[in-house]
Amino acid sequence: MKILRVNNNIKIIFFFLLILISFYRSPYIFFNGRFIGEEANHHFLFALNNNFFSNLFYYIEVAGYYNFIPNFFTWVATFVSLENAPLVTVYGSFLIILLLPYLILFRESVLFKSTKQKIIGSLLLFLTPPFITEIWVNTLNSQIYLCISSILILFITNLNSIQKKINNLIILVSGLSGIYTCSLLPFFAHRYYKNRDNYNLTNFSLLILTNVIQLYLILYSKISNKLHSSVLTNDYNLDLLSNFVYNIFAKSFFGRDLTHLIWNKISFLSSNYNYYVIFSLICFNVIILLNIKKVLIFLKKNFITNYLILIFLVISVIILVGSLHNQIGGRYAVIPGVILILLVFYFYNEFKNKVLSYFCLFLLTSSLITGIYEFRPKYKINLKNPDINYLKDLDCLNCPEWKSEVKIWRNDKNYLIGLWPYPRKKLDLKIKNE
């Protein structure tokens, strides 16, 4: 009992430590707030000019899917002053980010069994390179954190009645906030088939509902030619494979800067990414073939590995088909990258092979170190080359300060309010009855 209490105290202290680390990453955003482009241009503007029920069902037709989270938090933001409205979306999305360490630290899971594994797992799903600045504390990308939370829920065990209801709510909100979680339907169906209980039936039923809603909206937008032209299309070639390997495999474990350093300074396969991809795939296949018997036995007996591999494939297909402008990197690479890290972490803990264990440890250590380095970018090239300075996603480097922009707008209602990512985004704020 005493050990259990000590472990709980350690986890609580560590949880609050992660909150402090979050403020270190972007103090400006937490103290001043900010709106990301479509948060203000679409969701907040619509919430200001419509009633609750209209706003509840609002979706951006060009995107093609329903995103509940920005609808909800921008509606809440209408109840505070215009000057403080962005703080609502910032802290709302931050609560969703904190779901990950909460689920890892305070729930029993077959992925994270001991307190040590829970702490390491929380770091991996908070600091590693996939969690890029682009998705940090904005409601538009909360769907990514919600999907990862839903994946974690698949492996959670020994739930009490309150925890089950919380998980049901997370699944519902996740499914209504994007198609990533909807793609997990087959896995929750399998969980219900294996367990046949009301909890898994509820999760399965909720995902059926959200799939029907999201698929209907996507098909409607596509048929009515309102869906963005680059969605549901792609140019499949070897360069696409190279981008996939670079953004999802390489950057997840070595980060952006180290990957580029290796590419630029230690290149031995000319200057073509495709050669690196082919070489890497050959090495990977050789390692698998040399251990094929052990790998097959392990996969046969281990549903966790099978789940993670299949989820990786499903999400990857969605990205390849549904990404905007055929992108593979950025926010689209987050979930597959996280799944790879979870796979390596699980292999390290469960696979009884010294060579593979050391290799997994190397990958996890590299991912953590590079993630910590990139968690708050330290570029000194702010104004010289701002387009590649990722600190702009976190700090105000000649940015449009929301309160100052609103002050100017109050004196000139035709003024276009500057938004993040600056200086490209603007808001034409028109409020009915004003």
Kinemage of the C-alpha trace (Angstrom):
@kinemage 1
@onewidth
@group {chain A} dominant
@subgroup {mainchain}
@vectorlist {calphas} color= white
{ca met a 1} P 0.000 0.000 0.000
{ca lys a 2} L 2.823 2.377 0.893
{ca ile a 3} L 4.616 1.601 -2.397
{ca leu a 4} L 1.393 2.258 -4.323
{ca arg a 5} L 0.976 5.627 -2.608
{ca val a 6} L 4.591 6.572 -3.361
{ca asn a 7} L 4.143 5.598 -7.019
{ca asn a 8} L 0.973 7.693 -7.284
{ca asn a 9} L 2.766 10.685 -5.775
{ca ile a 10} L 5.616 10.262 -8.257
{ca lys a 11} L 3.150 10.195 -11.148
{ca ile a 12} L 1.302 13.276 -9.899
{ca ile a 13} L 4.565 15.212 -9.491
{ca phe a 14} L 5.685 14.123 -12.946
{ca phe a 15} L 2.340 15.158 -14.470
{ca phe a 16} L 2.746 18.675 -13.088
{ca leu a 17} L 6.355 18.702 -14.287
{ca leu a 18} L 5.074 18.146 -17.834
{ca ile a 19} L 2.757 21.124 -17.394
{ca leu a 20} L 5.729 23.299 -16.405
{ca ile a 21} L 7.686 22.021 -19.415
{ca ser a 22} L 4.726 23.020 -21.599
{ca phe a 23} L 4.927 26.616 -20.383
{ca tyr a 24} L 8.645 26.609 -21.119
{ca arg a 25} L 7.891 25.648 -24.722
{ca ser a 26} L 5.679 28.629 -25.483
{ca pro a 27} L 5.280 31.166 -22.646
{ca tyr a 28} L 4.045 33.835 -25.064
{ca ile a 29} L 1.075 31.747 -26.235
{ca phe a 30} L 0.034 30.727 -22.726
{ca phe a 31} L 0.133 34.284 -21.412
{ca asn a 32} L -1.151 36.152 -24.477
{ca gly a 33} L -3.133 33.654 -26.527
{ca arg a 34} L -3.297 33.404 -30.310
{ca phe a 35} L -5.673 32.272 -33.014
{ca ile a 36} L -4.513 29.948 -35.790
{ca gly a 37} L -5.890 30.948 -39.230
{ca glu a 38} L -9.024 28.819 -39.634
{ca glu a 39} L -9.761 28.884 -35.899
{ca ala a 40} L -10.657 32.571 -36.299
{ca asn a 41} L -11.516 32.836 -40.010
{ca his a 42} L -14.046 30.006 -39.903
{ca his a 43} L -14.950 28.679 -36.467
{ca phe a 44} L -14.732 31.769 -34.241
{ca leu a 45} L -16.271 34.090 -36.842
{ca phe a 46} L -19.160 31.668 -37.333
{ca ala a 47} L -19.652 31.258 -33.573
{ca leu a 48} L -19.818 35.044 -33.099
{ca asn a 49} L -22.580 35.396 -35.685
{ca asn a 50} L -24.721 32.314 -35.069
{ca asn a 51} L -26.548 30.572 -32.252
{ca phe a 52} L -25.282 27.558 -30.328
{ca phe a 53} L -27.071 24.903 -32.373
{ca ser a 54} L -26.021 26.337 -35.725
{ca asn a 55} L -22.453 26.509 -34.505
{ca leu a 56} L -22.621 22.971 -33.111
{ca phe a 57} L -23.235 21.556 -36.600
{ca tyr a 58} L -20.897 23.864 -38.511
{ca tyr a 59} L -18.213 22.286 -40.672
{ca ile a 60} L -15.854 23.615 -43.329
{ca glu a 61} L -17.018 22.160 -46.637
{ca val a 62} L -13.658 22.512 -48.347
{ca ala a 63} L -12.126 20.335 -45.607
{ca gly a 64} L -14.954 17.821 -45.968
{ca tyr a 65} L -15.168 16.598 -42.379
{ca tyr a 66} L -16.680 17.723 -39.082
{ca asn a 67} L -14.358 19.028 -36.358
{ca phe a 68} L -16.200 19.360 -33.050
{ca ile a 69} L -13.357 20.670 -30.882
{ca pro a 70} L -12.808 24.069 -32.582
{ca asn a 71} L -16.595 24.455 -32.828
{ca phe a 72} L -16.973 23.932 -29.095
{ca phe a 73} L -14.067 26.008 -27.817
{ca thr a 74} L -14.641 28.944 -30.172
{ca trp a 75} L -18.273 28.960 -28.979
{ca val a 76} L -17.025 29.095 -25.380
{ca ala a 77} L -14.666 31.895 -26.443
{ca thr a 78} L -17.652 34.081 -27.400
{ca phe a 79} L -18.540 34.378 -23.684
{ca val a 80} L -15.350 36.227 -22.797
{ca ser a 81} L -14.098 39.562 -24.084
{ca leu a 82} L -12.838 39.674 -27.656
{ca glu a 83} L -9.374 40.520 -26.308
{ca asn a 84} L -9.207 37.291 -24.262
{ca ala a 85} L -11.000 34.953 -26.674
{ca pro a 86} L -7.841 33.202 -27.984
{ca leu a 87} L -6.900 32.129 -24.461
{ca val a 88} L -9.982 29.883 -24.424
{ca thr a 89} L -8.883 27.910 -27.488
{ca val a 90} L -5.278 27.783 -26.266
{ca tyr a 91} L -6.148 26.328 -22.857
{ca gly a 92} L -8.929 24.158 -24.277
{ca ser a 93} L -6.528 22.480 -26.685
{ca phe a 94} L -3.917 22.258 -23.916
{ca leu a 95} L -6.320 20.173 -21.824
{ca ile a 96} L -6.588 17.751 -24.735
{ca ile a 97} L -2.790 17.556 -25.007
{ca leu a 98} L -2.680 16.635 -21.306
{ca leu a 99} L -4.971 13.670 -22.005
{ca leu a 100} L -1.951 11.707 -23.238
{ca pro a 101} L 0.139 11.838 -20.041
{ca tyr a 102} L -3.060 11.445 -17.986
{ca leu a 103} L -4.035 8.204 -19.745
{ca ile a 104} L -0.491 6.853 -19.576
{ca leu a 105} L 0.235 7.741 -15.960
{ca phe a 106} L -3.096 7.118 -14.254
{ca arg a 107} L -4.578 4.151 -16.119
{ca glu a 108} L -3.513 0.511 -16.211
{ca ser a 109} L -2.317 -0.497 -19.659
{ca val a 110} L -0.677 -3.407 -21.408
{ca leu a 111} L 1.572 -0.862 -23.128
{ca phe a 112} L 2.850 0.824 -19.967
{ca lys a 113} L 2.954 -1.630 -17.070
{ca ser a 114} L 5.306 -0.214 -14.440
{ca thr a 115} L 5.681 3.315 -13.078
{ca lys a 116} L 9.028 3.538 -14.866
{ca gln a 117} L 7.447 2.581 -18.190
{ca lys a 118} L 4.634 5.083 -17.605
{ca ile a 119} L 7.069 7.930 -16.988
{ca ile a 120} L 9.187 7.056 -20.014
{ca gly a 121} L 6.035 6.609 -22.104
{ca ser a 122} L 4.773 10.042 -21.042
{ca leu a 123} L 8.054 11.601 -22.136
{ca leu a 124} L 7.991 9.769 -25.468
{ca leu a 125} L 4.451 10.953 -26.182
{ca phe a 126} L 5.220 14.519 -25.196
{ca leu a 127} L 8.767 15.437 -26.178
{ca thr a 128} L 9.710 13.336 -29.215
{ca pro a 129} L 10.075 14.827 -32.734
{ca pro a 130} L 6.625 13.855 -34.109
{ca phe a 131} L 5.029 16.412 -31.751
{ca ile a 132} L 5.975 19.353 -33.921
{ca thr a 133} L 5.297 23.019 -33.200
{ca glu a 134} L 2.607 23.123 -35.917
{ca ile a 135} L 0.156 21.112 -33.802
{ca trp a 136} L 0.927 22.768 -30.471
{ca val a 137} L -2.039 24.219 -28.494
{ca asn a 138} L -4.498 24.927 -31.280
{ca thr a 139} L -7.953 23.396 -31.562
{ca leu a 140} L -7.644 22.654 -35.284
{ca asn a 141} L -5.028 19.971 -34.598
{ca ser a 142} L -6.478 18.684 -31.327
{ca gln a 143} L -7.891 15.833 -33.410
{ca ile a 144} L -4.349 14.421 -33.635
{ca tyr a 145} L -3.957 14.234 -29.853
{ca leu a 146} L -7.467 12.821 -29.563
{ca cys a 147} L -6.684 10.057 -32.043
{ca ile a 148} L -3.517 9.090 -30.156
{ca ser a 149} L -5.572 9.098 -26.925
{ca ser a 150} L -8.071 6.765 -28.611
{ca ile a 151} L -5.235 4.442 -29.625
{ca leu a 152} L -4.056 4.356 -26.008
{ca ile a 153} L -7.605 3.516 -24.893
{ca leu a 154} L -7.439 0.331 -26.969
{ca phe a 155} L -4.771 -0.988 -24.601
{ca ile a 156} L -6.157 0.236 -21.257
{ca thr a 157} L -7.338 -2.413 -18.776
{ca asn a 158} L -9.061 -2.745 -15.390
{ca leu a 159} L -11.329 0.264 -15.711
{ca asn a 160} L -13.860 1.377 -13.134
{ca ser a 161} L -17.286 2.683 -14.169
{ca ile a 162} L -16.262 6.368 -14.171
{ca gln a 163} L -13.129 5.681 -16.218
{ca lys a 164} L -15.219 3.755 -18.758
{ca lys a 165} L -17.586 6.694 -19.188
{ca ile a 166} L -14.639 9.095 -19.595
{ca asn a 167} L -13.176 6.808 -22.270
{ca asn a 168} L -16.545 6.620 -24.034
{ca leu a 169} L -16.675 10.426 -24.086
{ca ile a 170} L -13.124 10.663 -25.450
{ca ile a 171} L -13.995 8.221 -28.234
{ca leu a 172} L -17.142 10.165 -29.160
{ca val a 173} L -15.417 13.559 -29.186
{ca ser a 174} L -12.444 12.100 -31.078
{ca gly a 175} L -14.637 10.562 -33.761
{ca leu a 176} L -16.532 13.838 -34.163
{ca ser a 177} L -13.293 15.810 -34.497
{ca gly a 178} L -11.693 14.132 -37.510
{ca ile a 179} L -11.369 10.987 -39.556
{ca tyr a 180} L -8.223 9.658 -37.859
{ca thr a 181} L -10.118 8.201 -34.905
{ca cys a 182} L -12.921 6.996 -37.181
{ca ser a 183} L -10.393 4.757 -38.945
{ca leu a 184} L -9.918 2.863 -35.666
{ca leu a 185} L -13.397 1.306 -36.004
{ca pro a 186} L -12.116 -2.204 -36.991
{ca phe a 187} L -9.900 -2.359 -33.901
{ca phe a 188} L -12.664 -1.347 -31.499
{ca ala a 189} L -14.924 -3.852 -33.275
{ca his a 190} L -12.338 -6.529 -32.600
{ca arg a 191} L -12.085 -5.474 -28.934
{ca tyr a 192} L -15.844 -5.883 -28.620
{ca tyr a 193} L -15.736 -9.264 -30.399
{ca lys a 194} L -13.085 -10.487 -27.951
{ca asn a 195} L -14.676 -9.089 -24.754
{ca arg a 196} L -18.427 -8.832 -25.444
{ca asp a 197} L -19.107 -6.248 -22.736
{ca asn a 198} L -21.141 -3.023 -22.642
{ca tyr a 199} L -18.062 -0.800 -22.443
{ca asn a 200} L -16.558 -2.091 -25.697
{ca leu a 201} L -20.005 -2.209 -27.332
{ca thr a 202} L -20.461 1.487 -26.508
{ca asn a 203} L -17.072 2.415 -28.003
{ca phe a 204} L -17.837 0.354 -31.100
{ca ser a 205} L -21.315 1.907 -31.494
{ca leu a 206} L -20.012 5.450 -31.043
{ca leu a 207} L -17.432 4.923 -33.773
{ca ile a 208} L -20.084 3.539 -36.125
{ca leu a 209} L -22.081 6.732 -35.538
{ca thr a 210} L -19.106 9.052 -36.103
{ca asn a 211} L -18.035 7.108 -39.203
{ca val a 212} L -21.489 7.525 -40.737
{ca ile a 213} L -21.429 11.269 -40.038
{ca gln a 214} L -17.877 11.866 -41.308
{ca leu a 215} L -18.196 9.674 -44.399
{ca tyr a 216} L -21.476 11.335 -45.335
{ca leu a 217} L -19.931 14.809 -45.098
{ca ile a 218} L -16.851 13.788 -47.082
{ca leu a 219} L -18.937 12.204 -49.844
{ca tyr a 220} L -21.329 15.163 -49.897
{ca ser a 221} L -18.454 17.647 -50.205
{ca lys a 222} L -16.829 15.566 -52.932
{ca ile a 223} L -20.003 15.061 -54.981
{ca ser a 224} L -20.950 18.738 -54.705
{ca asn a 225} L -17.394 19.750 -55.771
{ca lys a 226} L -16.818 21.659 -52.526
{ca leu a 227} L -14.031 19.413 -51.260
{ca his a 228} L -10.510 20.743 -51.806
{ca ser a 229} L -9.264 19.493 -55.185
{ca ser a 230} L -6.074 17.988 -53.757
{ca val a 231} L -7.932 15.754 -51.264
{ca leu a 232} L -8.625 12.114 -52.250
{ca thr a 233} L -5.994 12.379 -54.975
{ca asn a 234} L -2.261 11.794 -55.022
{ca asp a 235} L 0.666 11.397 -57.362
{ca tyr a 236} L 2.126 8.049 -56.356
{ca asn a 237} L 5.793 7.771 -57.299
{ca leu a 238} L 9.193 6.978 -55.797
{ca asp a 239} L 9.580 10.536 -54.501
{ca leu a 240} L 6.408 10.081 -52.462
{ca leu a 241} L 7.932 6.968 -50.892
{ca ser a 242} L 11.098 8.936 -50.113
{ca asn a 243} L 9.083 11.682 -48.417
{ca phe a 244} L 7.155 9.064 -46.454
{ca val a 245} L 10.328 7.392 -45.176
{ca tyr a 246} L 11.982 10.744 -44.394
{ca asn a 247} L 9.043 12.363 -42.591
{ca ile a 248} L 7.717 9.350 -40.715
{ca phe a 249} L 10.601 6.925 -40.202
{ca ala a 250} L 13.714 9.106 -40.106
{ca lys a 251} L 12.396 12.251 -38.395
{ca ser a 252} L 10.522 10.299 -35.700
{ca phe a 253} L 13.788 8.974 -34.282
{ca phe a 254} L 16.410 11.484 -35.410
{ca gly a 255} L 14.467 14.734 -35.656
{ca arg a 256} L 14.670 17.264 -38.425
{ca asp a 257} L 18.079 18.788 -37.700
{ca leu a 258} L 19.972 15.536 -37.155
{ca thr a 259} L 18.362 13.927 -40.206
{ca his a 260} L 19.440 16.883 -42.339
{ca leu a 261} L 22.926 16.787 -40.825
{ca ile a 262} L 23.292 13.123 -41.736
{ca trp a 263} L 21.946 13.811 -45.196
{ca asn a 264} L 24.116 16.862 -45.911
{ca lys a 265} L 27.354 15.931 -44.157
{ca ile a 266} L 27.586 12.151 -44.190
{ca ser a 267} L 26.002 11.413 -47.523
{ca phe a 268} L 27.555 8.478 -49.311
{ca leu a 269} L 24.766 7.684 -51.755
{ca ser a 270} L 25.000 10.809 -53.938
{ca ser a 271} L 22.352 13.488 -53.421
{ca asn a 272} L 19.261 11.454 -54.222
{ca tyr a 273} L 16.865 10.674 -51.376
{ca asn a 274} L 15.594 7.632 -53.278
{ca tyr a 275} L 18.949 5.872 -52.911
{ca tyr a 276} L 18.786 6.356 -49.148
{ca val a 277} L 15.274 4.930 -49.076
{ca ile a 278} L 16.203 1.882 -51.124
{ca phe a 279} L 19.336 1.308 -49.024
{ca ser a 280} L 17.381 1.635 -45.766
{ca leu a 281} L 14.636 -0.715 -46.943
{ca ile a 282} L 17.215 -3.313 -47.975
{ca cys a 283} L 18.902 -3.124 -44.546
{ca phe a 284} L 15.556 -3.381 -42.768
{ca asn a 285} L 14.465 -6.385 -44.808
{ca val a 286} L 17.793 -8.136 -44.236
{ca ile a 287} L 17.418 -7.697 -40.444
{ca ile a 288} L 13.851 -9.035 -40.561
{ca leu a 289} L 14.802 -12.023 -42.733
{ca leu a 290} L 17.687 -12.954 -40.431
{ca asn a 291} L 15.247 -13.050 -37.522
{ca ile a 292} L 12.130 -14.084 -39.418
{ca lys a 293} L 11.309 -17.111 -37.263
{ca lys a 294} L 11.489 -15.175 -33.984
{ca val a 295} L 9.559 -12.258 -35.478
{ca leu a 296} L 6.731 -14.484 -36.749
{ca ile a 297} L 6.407 -16.290 -33.419
{ca phe a 298} L 6.334 -12.981 -31.583
{ca leu a 299} L 3.688 -11.520 -33.930
{ca lys a 300} L 1.548 -14.624 -33.737
{ca lys a 301} L 1.318 -14.449 -29.957
{ca asn a 302} L 1.127 -10.688 -29.580
{ca phe a 303} L -2.050 -8.761 -30.431
{ca ile a 304} L -0.506 -5.428 -29.305
{ca thr a 305} L 2.150 -5.471 -31.997
{ca asn a 306} L -0.378 -6.538 -34.617
{ca tyr a 307} L -2.725 -3.723 -33.609
{ca leu a 308} L 0.002 -1.087 -33.786
{ca ile a 309} L 1.286 -2.294 -37.168
{ca leu a 310} L -2.217 -2.399 -38.655
{ca ile a 311} L -3.123 1.020 -37.225
{ca phe a 312} L 0.079 2.406 -38.709
{ca leu a 313} L -0.904 1.040 -42.128
{ca val a 314} L -4.497 2.318 -41.913
{ca ile a 315} L -3.501 5.846 -40.840
{ca ser a 316} L -0.761 5.915 -43.494
{ca val a 317} L -3.289 5.084 -46.216
{ca ile a 318} L -5.580 7.874 -44.985
{ca ile a 319} L -2.679 10.337 -45.130
{ca leu a 320} L -1.601 9.236 -48.591
{ca val a 321} L -5.146 9.575 -49.929
{ca gly a 322} L -6.633 12.409 -47.901
{ca ser a 323} L -3.837 14.865 -47.106
{ca leu a 324} L -4.114 18.446 -48.312
{ca his a 325} L -1.827 19.239 -51.264
{ca asn a 326} L -0.503 15.639 -51.138
{ca gln a 327} L 1.585 16.374 -48.047
{ca ile a 328} L 3.292 13.586 -46.133
{ca gly a 329} L 5.131 15.643 -43.523
{ca gly a 330} L 4.115 18.163 -40.899
{ca arg a 331} L 0.916 17.376 -39.008
{ca tyr a 332} L 0.187 14.422 -41.278
{ca ala a 333} L 3.272 12.553 -40.072
{ca val a 334} L 2.513 12.870 -36.346
{ca ile a 335} L 0.280 9.836 -35.724
{ca pro a 336} L 2.285 7.322 -37.831
{ca gly a 337} L 5.486 8.595 -36.200
{ca val a 338} L 4.017 8.154 -32.717
{ca ile a 339} L 2.867 4.610 -33.555
{ca leu a 340} L 6.399 3.735 -34.665
{ca ile a 341} L 7.775 5.036 -31.370
{ca leu a 342} L 5.190 2.994 -29.448
{ca leu a 343} L 6.192 -0.095 -31.432
{ca val a 344} L 9.875 0.377 -30.693
{ca phe a 345} L 9.093 1.046 -27.018
{ca tyr a 346} L 7.032 -2.140 -26.802
{ca phe a 347} L 9.700 -4.183 -28.589
{ca tyr a 348} L 12.296 -2.874 -26.163
{ca asn a 349} L 10.230 -3.973 -23.168
{ca glu a 350} L 8.973 -7.314 -24.486
{ca phe a 351} L 11.259 -8.740 -27.181
{ca lys a 352} L 13.873 -10.980 -25.554
{ca asn a 353} L 16.705 -10.338 -27.945
{ca lys a 354} L 19.788 -8.386 -26.840
{ca val a 355} L 20.671 -7.012 -30.272
{ca leu a 356} L 17.127 -5.831 -30.950
{ca ser a 357} L 16.782 -4.444 -27.412
{ca tyr a 358} L 19.953 -2.370 -27.742
{ca phe a 359} L 18.853 -1.179 -31.171
{ca cys a 360} L 15.436 -0.149 -29.801
{ca leu a 361} L 17.098 1.590 -26.864
{ca phe a 362} L 19.303 3.511 -29.281
{ca leu a 363} L 16.265 4.628 -31.317
{ca leu a 364} L 14.281 5.663 -28.241
{ca thr a 365} L 17.227 7.568 -26.760
{ca ser a 366} L 17.849 9.338 -30.053
{ca ser a 367} L 14.166 10.224 -30.358
{ca leu a 368} L 14.051 11.670 -26.847
{ca ile a 369} L 17.296 13.655 -27.164
{ca thr a 370} L 16.423 15.139 -30.559
{ca gly a 371} L 12.854 15.763 -29.386
{ca ile a 372} L 14.078 17.668 -26.332
{ca tyr a 373} L 16.415 19.680 -28.557
{ca glu a 374} L 13.604 20.554 -30.979
{ca phe a 375} L 10.878 20.966 -28.334
{ca arg a 376} L 11.616 24.671 -28.260
{ca pro a 377} L 13.605 25.602 -31.394
{ca lys a 378} L 16.715 27.631 -30.722
{ca tyr a 379} L 17.295 29.135 -34.152
{ca lys a 380} L 19.103 32.496 -34.208
{ca ile a 381} L 18.059 33.349 -37.731
{ca asn a 382} L 14.723 34.965 -36.830
{ca leu a 383} L 14.523 37.875 -39.234
{ca lys a 384} L 17.154 36.674 -41.710
{ca asn a 385} L 15.188 33.650 -42.844
{ca pro a 386} L 11.831 33.569 -41.029
{ca asp a 387} L 10.242 31.004 -43.360
{ca ile a 388} L 12.258 28.129 -41.860
{ca asn a 389} L 12.280 29.402 -38.282
{ca tyr a 390} L 9.949 27.083 -36.356
{ca leu a 391} L 10.242 29.297 -33.284
{ca lys a 392} L 7.667 31.465 -35.083
{ca asp a 393} L 5.070 28.818 -34.207
{ca leu a 394} L 5.719 29.403 -30.508
{ca asp a 395} L 7.035 32.941 -29.995
{ca cys a 396} L 6.053 36.369 -31.176
{ca leu a 397} L 8.787 37.346 -33.630
{ca asn a 398} L 7.303 40.576 -35.000
{ca cys a 399} L 3.933 38.856 -34.786
{ca pro a 400} L 0.471 40.460 -34.802
{ca glu a 401} L -0.362 40.699 -31.083
{ca trp a 402} L -4.047 39.849 -30.766
{ca lys a 403} L -4.998 42.508 -28.193
{ca ser a 404} L -3.195 45.225 -30.151
{ca glu a 405} L -4.838 44.073 -33.373
{ca val a 406} L -8.286 44.127 -31.755
{ca lys a 407} L -7.628 47.620 -30.430
{ca ile a 408} L -6.876 48.842 -33.963
{ca trp a 409} L -9.968 47.030 -35.277
{ca arg a 410} L -12.225 48.696 -32.704
{ca asn a 411} L -11.200 52.066 -34.171
{ca asp a 412} L -11.402 50.868 -37.780
{ca lys a 413} L -13.881 48.040 -38.468
{ca asn a 414} L -12.403 47.540 -41.953
{ca tyr a 415} L -9.008 46.657 -40.524
{ca leu a 416} L -7.846 43.096 -41.224
{ca ile a 417} L -6.687 41.499 -37.985
{ca gly a 418} L -3.424 39.597 -38.224
{ca leu a 419} L -3.437 35.914 -37.242
{ca trp a 420} L -0.937 33.075 -36.858
{ca pro a 421} L 0.854 31.727 -38.848
{ca tyr a 422} L 1.899 35.283 -39.535
{ca pro a 423} L 2.152 37.252 -41.763
{ca arg a 424} L 0.054 35.162 -44.170
{ca lys a 425} L -3.257 34.915 -42.287
{ca lys a 426} L -5.755 37.739 -41.745
{ca leu a 427} L -9.234 37.988 -40.237
{ca asp a 428} L -11.969 40.184 -41.666
{ca leu a 429} L -13.979 40.457 -38.455
{ca lys a 430} L -17.603 41.256 -39.203
{ca ile a 431} L -20.039 40.903 -36.307
{ca lys a 432} L -23.809 41.068 -36.809
{ca asn a 433} L -25.731 43.729 -34.897
{ca glu a 434} L -22.601 45.730 -34.207
